[in-house]
Amino acid sequence: MADTEVEDGADEAAAYGRPREGSVSSLDTTNVSGSESTTGSWSKSTNSSASSNRRGETPTVGEPTATESLQALQEENNKLNYPENLPLLLGEKIVESAHEVTYLCPFQGKVKGNLYVTNYKLFFQGTERHSKFVLDVPVGTIYRVEKVGGQTSRGENSYGLEVFCKDLRNLRFAHKQENHDRRQVYEKLQSYAFPLSHKLPFFAFEYKEYYPENGWSVYDPVVELKRMGLPTESWKISRINETYNFADTYPAIFAVPADATDELLKQVAEFRSRQRIPILSWLHPVSQASITRCSQPLVGMGSKRSKEDEKYLQYIMDANAESHKIVIMDARPSVNATANKARGGGYESEEVYTFAEVMFLDIHNIHVMRESLRKLKDICYHTVDDAHWLSNLESTHWLEHIKVVLAGAVRIAYIVDNQKTSVVVHCSDGWDRTSQLTALAMLMLDPYYRTVIGFEVLIEKEWISMGHKFAQRHGHGDKNHADAFRSPNFLQFIDCVWQITKQFPNAFEFNEHFLITILDHLYSCLFGTFLFNCERERVREQVKVKTVSLWSHINSNRDEFINPMFASYPHQHVIFPVASMRRIEFWAGYYLRWNPRTRPLEPIQQRQRELVQLKEYLEREVKELQKQIEARDFGIEPGSGSPPRVASPVNA
C-alpha cells in the first residue's frame, strides 16, 4: 500500500469541508505492492472540524473553526513521534509497538517487520526486502486473540500471537522471546479490540473526520412514510413509542392501521413477543397491499387467544380493498415454531385467524447460520482445496441458506405484487429473519431501494431502527467470542442482495464495492451507524451527535460506489430473481478476497470509475445532440453557445 503524505493545501481543503484525496476511510481489498491486503489509503493528517462540523453542520459562535481544530489535532498527533510510514486518522494514537516481529503470511511466507497497535487498528509494516508489505486491520474486526507458545517454547516462530478476525482472516505473528513485547501487544489488543469489556469507548466516538455530506440526515422515518403516501384513510403515523416505553426495541415513530387506537395497540403488544406489534414496512402505491412485520404471538401450550390481536390483523386486511385475506409468513421451520409454544411463543392458527393463510418459510435459526459460516471460513481461509472445493462448499450449507432466504423474499414480493394481498412477516422476536425477508422483498418491489440513497434508507429502516441487535450479533467490543447469540444474519442479507445484482446487473445504482464497504464497516466500529442494538440505545448514547455516519463517507465519495451499468428507466418495476440452486453463486469477491491467487489482476474499482466517467460523458453528448436536432427541426442554426465537445476521460 502506498503511504499517503501530507499534501500542500490539505489544511485549506479541510477548512472548506473538502476531504483531501487519500483520506478516505473505506476498506480497500485491492492487492497493492505485494501486500496480502490493504485497508484503505489512510492520511497522516486527514481533514476534520469540530464535532458539529463532522455532522455537516455549521459551527456556532465561540466554537473552534475547522482550521483551528485541524491544527490542534495535528499538533497532538505530531507529539506521538510515530514513523512516517504509519498513517493515523485524527483521533487515532499509537498505544503499543513491537519490533523484529515476523508475520507468518499464508500466501507469501514469512515477512519480517514492525507491529503497531493503535486505538483503531493493528498495523504491520514489512522491513528489508518486504518494505512495501503492509497489513492494516481495524481492531474492531478482531473477535479473539490467543498467545501461541510460552517461555519454554523452542523452534523458529513458535512464540507469538494469533489473531482471529470477523472478516474471515486469521493472522499469526511470531515474536522474539528476548524482546519481551508480546505481553504488552496482547494486552493492548485485548483492550482496544474489546473496549466494552475494558470500559473504553468505541473508536467511533474518538474519530474526528469531516465529510461534506451528513449521513445522519439520510433517513427520516416521517419523510419515508410520506414517500409511501402516508397518512391515508387506512394508515396513520403513530408516536406511541416516542419515549420507547411502549416497545423498547422498536423505533420512536412507525405506521399502524388508522382505526387502531392507542389502547388497542397496548393490548396487542401484550400478546406479541417483546411488545413488537405488526407495523408497516411497505405499502403498494396502487393496490395498497402492505408488508407489515412483527414478532411471534404469545400462544403458548394452552393455545391462548387475543381478540385484540385478531381485530388488529383484521384492520390490516381491511386496509387493502383488493383482497379479502392476509398471508402470514412465518420465517421459521414449522417444527421450530411449534417448539416455541413450550417457551410461551408459537404461531397464528388458521382456525382462529380465519381470514389468514399461514406459510412457513423454513429459514433456520441463528445457531445454524453461525455454524454454517464457521464451516465456510474453514474452507476459504487460508487454503482453498481446489480438488474438493464443490463438495466442501456443499457441506457448509451456506448457499442453501442463501437460497432459502431469497426464495422466502420472492414469495412475499409475488404475493404483494401479483396477488395484491397483504403480508405479515415474523420469526420469533422479529429482528433477524424478519429483517432479511422484508428488506429483500422491498428491494424487489420498489426501485427506490435499488439506488445508493434508497438502499441506505432500507438498511436504516428495516435493520437499524427496527432493532436488529447489531452489537450482540457481531460482538461489537465484547471479548466473549463464544457468545451463542452471535449470528451472520446481516451478512446473509448482503449476500442475497449481491445475488440479485448478479441476476439484474443494470437494475442497481450501486456496485459490489458498496456492499463490501458496508460489511467492512459493520465490523470496524469506525462509524456509529451499526453500533448498539436498538434505536433507544443509540439515542441514549448520543450516537448521532458524537459519531460519524457511514453514509457520510459513502455519499461524500459517491463515485467509488456507482455501478456504471445502471440503467434506471428500464428497471422502474418489480424484479423477481430466480431463487434456485442453479442460479445461486458463491461470492468469491468477498469470501476469497484475501487470497491473492483469486483476485482479478486489474483493480475493478478503477475500471468502474472510468466507466462511470465515460457514461457521464456520453450522456452529455446525447443531450447536446438532442439540442442540435431540436434546433434543426425549428430551423435554428446552432450557434457558438453550444457546449464544446470534449475528449473522453477514459483511455480506450
Disulfide bonds with the S-S distance in Angstrom:
none
